[in-house]
Amino acid sequence: MEAIDLLRRQYKGAHDLLEVTMNDVSEEQAHWAPTGIANPLGATYAHTVLAEDFLLNMRAREAKPLSMGEFAGKAGLSEPPPPPGPGFDEWARRVKVDLPQLRAYARAVYKQTDDWLATLSSADLDKEIDMSGFGMGQQPMATLVAGIVLQHINNHLGEISCLKGMQGAKGYPF
């Protein structure tokens, strides 16, 4: 199996599991603020999708994210997130998400990711990407695509499942 085919399958699996886990989330569950410093489920889901959109578009493709183009003002968020860093936790507790609209945006992001991955060759994964804004200097595209973004989706999927469980709902669908 070629590296790109494997990546496409891994993204599809992560996207499918994230969406199935989100299927029965209510507005109340999405906005419930857990004790401690964990963020609400809806903000975590939004962050997961926004990060994929921004990182793959702006860093790997050098293109405008969907949330700044076709989905500007239509991503299902009451307000855009702040830049990475201080202020995110306050935003996460304040933002209101429109789940149907946010999930439509997510589907568009997933499709764009798969369509873009389908255009790559394994050699493209060696292209250097500037990750210095994240303190990582130059990194091969494989680090961003296979490491950072894909792991990010799966990590937050676990958080979403846990946040559902903390509210008495079934987290993962299995």
Backbone as JSON Lines, residues from 0, in Angstrom:
{"i":0,"aa":"M","n":[0.85,-1.18,0.0],"ca":[0.0,0.0,0.0],"c":[0.9,1.24,0.0]}
{"i":1,"aa":"E","n":[0.52,2.2,-0.79],"ca":[1.25,3.46,-0.86],"c":[0.94,4.33,0.37]}
{"i":2,"aa":"A","n":[1.89,5.17,0.72],"ca":[1.74,6.04,1.9],"c":[0.5,6.92,1.8]}
{"i":3,"aa":"I","n":[0.22,7.47,0.63],"ca":[-0.93,8.35,0.48],"c":[-2.24,7.59,0.68]}
{"i":4,"aa":"D","n":[-2.31,6.37,0.14],"ca":[-3.51,5.56,0.34],"c":[-3.73,5.28,1.83]}
{"i":5,"aa":"L","n":[-2.65,4.98,2.53],"ca":[-2.75,4.73,3.97],"c":[-3.24,5.98,4.7]}
{"i":6,"aa":"L","n":[-2.67,7.14,4.36],"ca":[-3.11,8.38,5.0],"c":[-4.58,8.66,4.73]}
{"i":7,"aa":"R","n":[-5.02,8.46,3.5],"ca":[-6.43,8.7,3.18],"c":[-7.33,7.79,4.01]}
{"i":8,"aa":"R","n":[-6.94,6.54,4.17],"ca":[-7.73,5.61,4.98],"c":[-7.73,6.02,6.44]}
{"i":9,"aa":"Q","n":[-6.58,6.47,6.93],"ca":[-6.5,6.89,8.34],"c":[-7.36,8.12,8.59]}
{"i":10,"aa":"Y","n":[-7.3,9.09,7.7],"ca":[-8.15,10.28,7.86],"c":[-9.62,9.9,7.77]}
{"i":11,"aa":"K","n":[-9.98,9.05,6.82],"ca":[-11.38,8.63,6.7],"c":[-11.84,7.96,7.99]}
{"i":12,"aa":"G","n":[-11.02,7.08,8.53],"ca":[-11.37,6.41,9.78],"c":[-11.53,7.39,10.93]}
{"i":13,"aa":"A","n":[-10.62,8.35,11.05],"ca":[-10.7,9.34,12.12],"c":[-11.93,10.23,11.95]}
{"i":14,"aa":"H","n":[-12.17,10.67,10.71],"ca":[-13.34,11.52,10.45],"c":[-14.64,10.76,10.72]}
{"i":15,"aa":"D","n":[-14.72,9.54,10.23],"ca":[-15.94,8.75,10.42],"c":[-16.22,8.51,11.9]}
{"i":16,"aa":"L","n":[-15.19,8.15,12.66],"ca":[-15.39,7.89,14.08],"c":[-15.75,9.17,14.83]}
{"i":17,"aa":"L","n":[-15.14,10.28,14.46],"ca":[-15.49,11.55,15.09],"c":[-16.95,11.89,14.82]}
{"i":18,"aa":"E","n":[-17.38,11.74,13.59],"ca":[-18.76,12.1,13.25],"c":[-19.78,11.15,13.87]}
{"i":19,"aa":"V","n":[-19.48,9.87,13.93],"ca":[-20.4,8.93,14.58],"c":[-20.48,9.23,16.07]}
{"i":20,"aa":"T","n":[-19.37,9.6,16.67],"ca":[-19.36,9.97,18.09],"c":[-20.17,11.24,18.32]}
{"i":21,"aa":"M","n":[-20.19,12.14,17.36],"ca":[-20.94,13.39,17.47],"c":[-22.42,13.24,17.13]}
{"i":22,"aa":"N","n":[-22.83,12.13,16.54],"ca":[-24.2,11.96,16.03],"c":[-25.29,12.32,17.02]}
{"i":23,"aa":"D","n":[-25.17,11.9,18.26],"ca":[-26.26,12.09,19.21],"c":[-26.0,13.21,20.22]}
{"i":24,"aa":"V","n":[-25.02,14.07,19.95],"ca":[-24.7,15.16,20.86],"c":[-25.79,16.23,20.76]}
{"i":25,"aa":"S","n":[-26.34,16.59,21.91],"ca":[-27.36,17.66,21.95],"c":[-26.68,19.01,22.13]}
{"i":26,"aa":"E","n":[-27.45,20.07,21.91],"ca":[-26.93,21.43,22.13],"c":[-26.5,21.59,23.59]}
{"i":27,"aa":"E","n":[-27.3,21.04,24.49],"ca":[-26.97,21.13,25.92],"c":[-25.64,20.43,26.21]}
{"i":28,"aa":"Q","n":[-25.46,19.23,25.68],"ca":[-24.19,18.52,25.88],"c":[-23.02,19.28,25.26]}
{"i":29,"aa":"A","n":[-23.24,19.86,24.1],"ca":[-22.17,20.58,23.4],"c":[-21.67,21.78,24.2]}
{"i":30,"aa":"H","n":[-22.55,22.42,24.96],"ca":[-22.19,23.64,25.68],"c":[-21.93,23.44,27.17]}
{"i":31,"aa":"W","n":[-22.1,22.22,27.66],"ca":[-21.86,21.94,29.07],"c":[-20.4,22.2,29.4]}
{"i":32,"aa":"A","n":[-20.18,22.98,30.45],"ca":[-18.82,23.31,30.88],"c":[-18.41,22.4,32.03]}
{"i":33,"aa":"P","n":[-17.47,21.5,31.8],"ca":[-17.03,20.62,32.87],"c":[-16.28,21.39,33.95]}
{"i":34,"aa":"T","n":[-16.19,20.8,35.12],"ca":[-15.4,21.42,36.19],"c":[-13.93,21.33,35.81]}
{"i":35,"aa":"G","n":[-13.13,22.09,36.49],"ca":[-11.7,22.09,36.18],"c":[-11.4,22.96,34.98]}
{"i":36,"aa":"I","n":[-10.43,22.55,34.2],"ca":[-10.0,23.37,33.07],"c":[-10.31,22.75,31.7]}
{"i":37,"aa":"A","n":[-11.02,21.63,31.68],"ca":[-11.41,21.03,30.4],"c":[-12.39,21.95,29.69]}
{"i":38,"aa":"N","n":[-12.36,21.91,28.38],"ca":[-13.24,22.75,27.57],"c":[-14.52,22.02,27.21]}
{"i":39,"aa":"P","n":[-15.59,22.76,26.92],"ca":[-16.84,22.14,26.5],"c":[-16.65,21.33,25.21]}
{"i":40,"aa":"L","n":[-17.48,20.33,25.07],"ca":[-17.44,19.41,23.94],"c":[-17.58,20.13,22.59]}
{"i":41,"aa":"G","n":[-18.51,21.06,22.48],"ca":[-18.73,21.76,21.21],"c":[-17.51,22.55,20.78]}
{"i":42,"aa":"A","n":[-16.88,23.22,21.72],"ca":[-15.68,23.99,21.41],"c":[-14.53,23.06,21.03]}
{"i":43,"aa":"T","n":[-14.46,21.91,21.67],"ca":[-13.41,20.94,21.35],"c":[-13.6,20.4,19.93]}
{"i":44,"aa":"Y","n":[-14.83,20.1,19.58],"ca":[-15.13,19.63,18.23],"c":[-14.79,20.73,17.21]}
{"i":45,"aa":"A","n":[-15.21,21.97,17.49],"ca":[-14.92,23.08,16.58],"c":[-13.42,23.26,16.42]}
{"i":46,"aa":"H","n":[-12.69,23.22,17.51],"ca":[-11.23,23.36,17.48],"c":[-10.6,22.27,16.62]}
{"i":47,"aa":"T","n":[-11.09,21.06,16.74],"ca":[-10.54,19.93,15.98],"c":[-10.69,20.16,14.48]}
{"i":48,"aa":"V","n":[-11.88,20.57,14.07],"ca":[-12.15,20.79,12.64],"c":[-11.41,22.03,12.14]}
{"i":49,"aa":"L","n":[-11.44,23.11,12.91],"ca":[-10.74,24.33,12.52],"c":[-9.24,24.09,12.36]}
{"i":50,"aa":"A","n":[-8.66,23.32,13.26],"ca":[-7.22,23.05,13.18],"c":[-6.88,22.31,11.9]}
{"i":51,"aa":"E","n":[-7.69,21.32,11.53],"ca":[-7.44,20.6,10.27],"c":[-7.54,21.56,9.1]}
{"i":52,"aa":"D","n":[-8.58,22.38,9.08],"ca":[-8.78,23.34,8.01],"c":[-7.59,24.3,7.92]}
{"i":53,"aa":"F","n":[-7.21,24.89,9.03],"ca":[-6.13,25.88,9.03],"c":[-4.78,25.24,8.75]}
{"i":54,"aa":"L","n":[-4.44,24.19,9.45],"ca":[-3.09,23.63,9.31],"c":[-2.85,23.04,7.92]}
{"i":55,"aa":"L","n":[-3.8,22.28,7.42],"ca":[-3.57,21.69,6.1],"c":[-3.65,22.73,4.99]}
{"i":56,"aa":"N","n":[-4.56,23.67,5.12],"ca":[-4.67,24.69,4.07],"c":[-3.54,25.71,4.14]}
{"i":57,"aa":"M","n":[-3.34,26.32,5.28],"ca":[-2.37,27.41,5.36],"c":[-0.93,26.91,5.35]}
{"i":58,"aa":"R","n":[-0.66,25.8,6.0],"ca":[0.72,25.31,6.07],"c":[1.08,24.4,4.91]}
{"i":59,"aa":"A","n":[0.3,23.38,4.67],"ca":[0.66,22.39,3.65],"c":[0.31,22.85,2.24]}
{"i":60,"aa":"R","n":[-0.89,23.4,2.06],"ca":[-1.35,23.78,0.72],"c":[-1.07,25.23,0.37]}
{"i":61,"aa":"E","n":[-0.74,26.05,1.39],"ca":[-0.56,27.48,1.2],"c":[-1.79,28.09,0.54]}
{"i":62,"aa":"A","n":[-2.94,27.75,1.09],"ca":[-4.23,28.21,0.56],"c":[-5.06,28.79,1.7]}
{"i":63,"aa":"K","n":[-6.15,29.42,1.35],"ca":[-7.06,30.01,2.33],"c":[-7.9,28.9,2.95]}
{"i":64,"aa":"P","n":[-8.03,28.88,4.27],"ca":[-8.9,27.9,4.92],"c":[-10.36,28.1,4.48]}
{"i":65,"aa":"L","n":[-11.12,27.03,4.5],"ca":[-12.54,27.12,4.15],"c":[-13.28,28.09,5.07]}
{"i":66,"aa":"S","n":[-12.87,28.13,6.34],"ca":[-13.55,29.01,7.3],"c":[-13.3,30.49,7.03]}
{"i":67,"aa":"M","n":[-12.34,30.78,6.17],"ca":[-12.06,32.17,5.79],"c":[-12.52,32.44,4.35]}
{"i":68,"aa":"G","n":[-13.08,31.44,3.72],"ca":[-13.55,31.56,2.35],"c":[-15.0,31.16,2.25]}
{"i":69,"aa":"E","n":[-15.24,30.01,1.65],"ca":[-16.6,29.51,1.41],"c":[-17.45,29.44,2.68]}
{"i":70,"aa":"F","n":[-16.83,29.15,3.84],"ca":[-17.57,29.01,5.09],"c":[-17.37,30.2,6.03]}
{"i":71,"aa":"A","n":[-16.88,31.31,5.54],"ca":[-16.71,32.49,6.38],"c":[-18.08,32.89,6.95]}
{"i":72,"aa":"G","n":[-18.17,32.93,8.27],"ca":[-19.42,33.27,8.94],"c":[-20.46,32.17,8.89]}
{"i":73,"aa":"K","n":[-20.13,31.01,8.32],"ca":[-21.09,29.91,8.19],"c":[-20.55,28.59,8.74]}
{"i":74,"aa":"A","n":[-19.56,28.68,9.63],"ca":[-18.97,27.47,10.2],"c":[-19.69,27.01,11.46]}
{"i":75,"aa":"G","n":[-20.73,27.73,11.87],"ca":[-21.51,27.31,13.03],"c":[-20.97,27.81,14.36]}
{"i":76,"aa":"L","n":[-20.19,28.87,14.34],"ca":[-19.61,29.42,15.57],"c":[-20.15,30.82,15.83]}
{"i":77,"aa":"S","n":[-20.45,31.11,17.08],"ca":[-20.94,32.44,17.43],"c":[-19.86,33.49,17.28]}
{"i":78,"aa":"E","n":[-18.61,33.08,17.32],"ca":[-17.48,33.99,17.14],"c":[-16.27,33.16,16.73]}
{"i":79,"aa":"P","n":[-15.36,33.76,15.95],"ca":[-14.18,33.0,15.54],"c":[-13.25,32.78,16.73]}
{"i":80,"aa":"P","n":[-12.43,31.76,16.65],"ca":[-11.49,31.51,17.75],"c":[-10.34,32.52,17.71]}
{"i":81,"aa":"P","n":[-9.7,32.71,18.85],"ca":[-8.52,33.58,18.86],"c":[-7.34,32.83,18.23]}
{"i":82,"aa":"P","n":[-6.26,33.53,17.94],"ca":[-5.05,32.82,17.48],"c":[-4.59,31.86,18.56]}
{"i":83,"aa":"P","n":[-3.81,30.86,18.2],"ca":[-3.31,29.92,19.22],"c":[-2.61,30.67,20.35]}
{"i":84,"aa":"G","n":[-2.82,30.2,21.55],"ca":[-2.18,30.82,22.72],"c":[-3.19,31.28,23.73]}
{"i":85,"aa":"P","n":[-2.82,32.3,24.52],"ca":[-3.72,32.8,25.56],"c":[-5.05,33.26,24.96]}
{"i":86,"aa":"G","n":[-6.08,33.02,25.69],"ca":[-7.41,33.43,25.24],"c":[-8.25,32.29,24.7]}
{"i":87,"aa":"F","n":[-7.61,31.16,24.38],"ca":[-8.37,30.05,23.81],"c":[-9.36,29.48,24.82]}
{"i":88,"aa":"D","n":[-8.92,29.28,26.06],"ca":[-9.81,28.67,27.05],"c":[-11.03,29.54,27.33]}
{"i":89,"aa":"E","n":[-10.84,30.86,27.36],"ca":[-11.97,31.76,27.58],"c":[-12.93,31.67,26.39]}
{"i":90,"aa":"W","n":[-12.37,31.64,25.17],"ca":[-13.2,31.5,23.97],"c":[-13.98,30.18,24.02]}
{"i":91,"aa":"A","n":[-13.31,29.1,24.38],"ca":[-13.93,27.78,24.4],"c":[-15.11,27.72,25.36]}
{"i":92,"aa":"R","n":[-15.06,28.45,26.43],"ca":[-16.17,28.46,27.39],"c":[-17.26,29.45,27.01]}
{"i":93,"aa":"R","n":[-16.94,30.36,26.09],"ca":[-17.89,31.4,25.7],"c":[-18.59,31.08,24.37]}
{"i":94,"aa":"V","n":[-17.91,30.44,23.45],"ca":[-18.44,30.23,22.1],"c":[-19.69,29.35,22.13]}
{"i":95,"aa":"K","n":[-20.61,29.68,21.29],"ca":[-21.8,28.85,21.08],"c":[-21.69,28.24,19.69]}
{"i":96,"aa":"V","n":[-21.98,26.96,19.62],"ca":[-21.89,26.27,18.33],"c":[-23.27,25.86,17.86]}
{"i":97,"aa":"D","n":[-23.46,25.98,16.57],"ca":[-24.66,25.49,15.9],"c":[-24.21,24.15,15.3]}
{"i":98,"aa":"L","n":[-24.57,23.06,15.97],"ca":[-24.05,21.76,15.59],"c":[-24.34,21.37,14.14]}
{"i":99,"aa":"P","n":[-25.56,21.52,13.62],"ca":[-25.77,21.16,12.21],"c":[-24.89,21.97,11.25]}
{"i":100,"aa":"Q","n":[-24.75,23.25,11.53],"ca":[-23.92,24.09,10.66],"c":[-22.44,23.72,10.81]}
{"i":101,"aa":"L","n":[-21.99,23.49,12.02],"ca":[-20.6,23.11,12.27],"c":[-20.29,21.75,11.63]}
{"i":102,"aa":"R","n":[-21.22,20.83,11.69],"ca":[-21.0,19.51,11.08],"c":[-20.98,19.6,9.56]}
{"i":103,"aa":"A","n":[-21.74,20.51,8.98],"ca":[-21.69,20.71,7.52],"c":[-20.32,21.26,7.12]}
{"i":104,"aa":"Y","n":[-19.82,22.2,7.9],"ca":[-18.47,22.73,7.67],"c":[-17.45,21.61,7.81]}
{"i":105,"aa":"A","n":[-17.59,20.78,8.84],"ca":[-16.66,19.66,9.05],"c":[-16.65,18.74,7.83]}
{"i":106,"aa":"R","n":[-17.81,18.4,7.3],"ca":[-17.87,17.53,6.12],"c":[-17.12,18.14,4.94]}
{"i":107,"aa":"A","n":[-17.24,19.45,4.78],"ca":[-16.53,20.13,3.7],"c":[-15.01,20.08,3.92]}
{"i":108,"aa":"V","n":[-14.58,20.25,5.16],"ca":[-13.16,20.16,5.49],"c":[-12.65,18.75,5.19]}
{"i":109,"aa":"Y","n":[-13.41,17.74,5.62],"ca":[-12.98,16.36,5.39],"c":[-12.86,16.06,3.9]}
{"i":110,"aa":"K","n":[-13.83,16.54,3.13],"ca":[-13.8,16.3,1.69],"c":[-12.59,16.99,1.07]}
{"i":111,"aa":"Q","n":[-12.35,18.22,1.48],"ca":[-11.2,18.94,0.93],"c":[-9.9,18.24,1.3]}
{"i":112,"aa":"T","n":[-9.8,17.74,2.52],"ca":[-8.6,17.02,2.94],"c":[-8.4,15.8,2.05]}
{"i":113,"aa":"D","n":[-9.44,15.0,1.87],"ca":[-9.31,13.79,1.06],"c":[-8.99,14.12,-0.39]}
{"i":114,"aa":"D","n":[-9.68,15.12,-0.95],"ca":[-9.42,15.51,-2.34],"c":[-7.97,15.95,-2.51]}
{"i":115,"aa":"W","n":[-7.46,16.71,-1.56],"ca":[-6.06,17.16,-1.62],"c":[-5.1,16.0,-1.46]}
{"i":116,"aa":"L","n":[-5.34,15.15,-0.47],"ca":[-4.45,13.99,-0.29],"c":[-4.38,13.15,-1.55]}
{"i":117,"aa":"A","n":[-5.49,13.02,-2.25],"ca":[-5.54,12.2,-3.48],"c":[-4.64,12.76,-4.57]}
{"i":118,"aa":"T","n":[-4.27,14.04,-4.48],"ca":[-3.41,14.64,-5.5],"c":[-1.92,14.45,-5.2]}
{"i":119,"aa":"L","n":[-1.6,13.99,-4.01],"ca":[-0.2,13.89,-3.59],"c":[0.45,12.59,-4.02]}
{"i":120,"aa":"S","n":[1.76,12.64,-4.09],"ca":[2.55,11.42,-4.24],"c":[3.3,11.22,-2.92]}
{"i":121,"aa":"S","n":[3.84,10.05,-2.73],"ca":[4.61,9.8,-1.51],"c":[5.77,10.78,-1.39]}
{"i":122,"aa":"A","n":[6.36,11.15,-2.52],"ca":[7.49,12.09,-2.5],"c":[7.07,13.46,-1.97]}
{"i":123,"aa":"D","n":[5.81,13.85,-2.17],"ca":[5.33,15.14,-1.65],"c":[5.42,15.22,-0.14]}
{"i":124,"aa":"L","n":[5.38,14.08,0.53],"ca":[5.43,14.06,1.99],"c":[6.79,14.49,2.53]}
{"i":125,"aa":"D","n":[7.81,14.53,1.65],"ca":[9.14,14.98,2.05],"c":[9.32,16.49,1.94]}
{"i":126,"aa":"K","n":[8.38,17.19,1.29],"ca":[8.47,18.64,1.12],"c":[8.57,19.31,2.49]}
{"i":127,"aa":"E","n":[9.47,20.27,2.62],"ca":[9.65,20.98,3.88],"c":[8.53,22.01,4.07]}
{"i":128,"aa":"I","n":[7.99,22.04,5.28],"ca":[6.93,22.96,5.67],"c":[7.47,23.8,6.82]}
{"i":129,"aa":"D","n":[7.2,25.1,6.77],"ca":[7.65,25.99,7.84],"c":[6.71,25.86,9.04]}
{"i":130,"aa":"M","n":[7.2,25.25,10.08],"ca":[6.44,25.08,11.32],"c":[7.05,25.9,12.45]}
{"i":131,"aa":"S","n":[7.85,26.92,12.08],"ca":[8.53,27.73,13.1],"c":[7.54,28.5,13.97]}
{"i":132,"aa":"G","n":[6.35,28.81,13.44],"ca":[5.34,29.47,14.26],"c":[4.86,28.6,15.42]}
{"i":133,"aa":"F","n":[5.17,27.32,15.35],"ca":[4.81,26.38,16.42],"c":[6.06,25.91,17.16]}
{"i":134,"aa":"G","n":[7.18,26.59,16.91],"ca":[8.43,26.24,17.57],"c":[9.07,24.97,17.05]}
{"i":135,"aa":"M","n":[8.72,24.58,15.82],"ca":[9.22,23.31,15.29],"c":[10.14,23.48,14.08]}
{"i":136,"aa":"G","n":[10.42,24.72,13.67],"ca":[11.3,24.94,12.53],"c":[10.74,24.34,11.25]}
{"i":137,"aa":"Q","n":[11.61,23.89,10.39],"ca":[11.22,23.23,9.14],"c":[10.96,21.75,9.42]}
{"i":138,"aa":"Q","n":[9.86,21.26,8.9],"ca":[9.49,19.86,9.1],"c":[9.02,19.28,7.76]}
{"i":139,"aa":"P","n":[9.22,17.99,7.54],"ca":[8.64,17.4,6.33],"c":[7.11,17.41,6.43]}
{"i":140,"aa":"M","n":[6.46,17.53,5.28],"ca":[5.0,17.55,5.26],"c":[4.42,16.34,5.98]}
{"i":141,"aa":"A","n":[5.1,15.21,5.92],"ca":[4.62,14.01,6.61],"c":[4.42,14.25,8.1]}
{"i":142,"aa":"T","n":[5.28,15.05,8.71],"ca":[5.15,15.35,10.14],"c":[3.84,16.08,10.41]}
{"i":143,"aa":"L","n":[3.51,17.04,9.54],"ca":[2.28,17.8,9.71],"c":[1.06,16.94,9.41]}
{"i":144,"aa":"V","n":[1.07,16.25,8.28],"ca":[-0.1,15.52,7.8],"c":[-0.35,14.25,8.62]}
{"i":145,"aa":"A","n":[0.68,13.45,8.8],"ca":[0.5,12.16,9.48],"c":[0.65,12.26,10.98]}
{"i":146,"aa":"G","n":[1.49,13.18,11.41],"ca":[1.72,13.3,12.84],"c":[0.8,14.28,13.51]}
{"i":147,"aa":"I","n":[0.99,15.53,13.24],"ca":[0.3,16.58,13.99],"c":[-1.21,16.57,13.77]}
{"i":148,"aa":"V","n":[-1.68,16.71,12.54],"ca":[-3.11,16.87,12.29],"c":[-3.88,15.58,12.56]}
{"i":149,"aa":"L","n":[-3.42,14.46,12.06],"ca":[-4.13,13.2,12.26],"c":[-4.17,12.83,13.75]}
{"i":150,"aa":"Q","n":[-3.06,12.98,14.44],"ca":[-3.05,12.69,15.88],"c":[-3.95,13.66,16.63]}
{"i":151,"aa":"H","n":[-3.97,14.9,16.19],"ca":[-4.81,15.92,16.83],"c":[-6.28,15.52,16.77]}
{"i":152,"aa":"I","n":[-6.73,15.05,15.61],"ca":[-8.12,14.61,15.46],"c":[-8.41,13.49,16.45]}
{"i":153,"aa":"N","n":[-7.55,12.48,16.47],"ca":[-7.79,11.33,17.34],"c":[-7.7,11.68,18.82]}
{"i":154,"aa":"N","n":[-6.78,12.59,19.17],"ca":[-6.68,13.0,20.58],"c":[-7.96,13.69,21.04]}
{"i":155,"aa":"H","n":[-8.46,14.62,20.23],"ca":[-9.67,15.34,20.63],"c":[-10.91,14.46,20.53]}
{"i":156,"aa":"L","n":[-10.9,13.48,19.67],"ca":[-11.99,12.51,19.62],"c":[-12.11,11.82,20.98]}
{"i":157,"aa":"G","n":[-10.98,11.46,21.58],"ca":[-10.99,10.86,22.91],"c":[-11.56,11.8,23.96]}
{"i":158,"aa":"E","n":[-11.2,13.08,23.86],"ca":[-11.74,14.07,24.8],"c":[-13.25,14.19,24.65]}
{"i":159,"aa":"I","n":[-13.72,14.24,23.41],"ca":[-15.16,14.36,23.16],"c":[-15.89,13.15,23.73]}
{"i":160,"aa":"S","n":[-15.34,11.98,23.52],"ca":[-15.95,10.76,24.06],"c":[-16.02,10.84,25.59]}
{"i":161,"aa":"C","n":[-14.95,11.3,26.21],"ca":[-14.91,11.43,27.67],"c":[-15.92,12.47,28.15]}
{"i":162,"aa":"L","n":[-16.0,13.61,27.45],"ca":[-16.95,14.66,27.85],"c":[-18.39,14.17,27.74]}
{"i":163,"aa":"K","n":[-18.67,13.33,26.76],"ca":[-20.01,12.73,26.68],"c":[-20.24,11.82,27.88]}
{"i":164,"aa":"G","n":[-19.24,10.99,28.19],"ca":[-19.37,10.08,29.32],"c":[-19.56,10.8,30.64]}
{"i":165,"aa":"M","n":[-18.9,11.92,30.81],"ca":[-19.05,12.7,32.04],"c":[-20.47,13.24,32.2]}
{"i":166,"aa":"Q","n":[-21.2,13.29,31.08],"ca":[-22.57,13.77,31.11],"c":[-23.58,12.62,31.1]}
{"i":167,"aa":"G","n":[-23.08,11.41,31.27],"ca":[-23.95,10.25,31.33],"c":[-24.34,9.66,29.98]}
{"i":168,"aa":"A","n":[-23.69,10.13,28.92],"ca":[-23.99,9.61,27.57],"c":[-22.89,8.64,27.16]}
{"i":169,"aa":"K","n":[-23.18,7.84,26.18],"ca":[-22.2,6.91,25.64],"c":[-21.22,7.71,24.79]}
{"i":170,"aa":"G","n":[-19.93,7.54,25.03],"ca":[-18.91,8.27,24.29],"c":[-18.71,7.67,22.91]}
{"i":171,"aa":"Y","n":[-17.7,6.82,22.79],"ca":[-17.49,6.14,21.52],"c":[-18.71,5.29,21.19]}
{"i":172,"aa":"P","n":[-18.99,5.08,19.91],"ca":[-20.2,4.34,19.54],"c":[-20.09,2.83,19.7]}
{"i":173,"aa":"F","n":[-18.96,2.33,20.12],"ca":[-18.81,0.87,20.25],"c":[-18.67,0.45,21.68]}
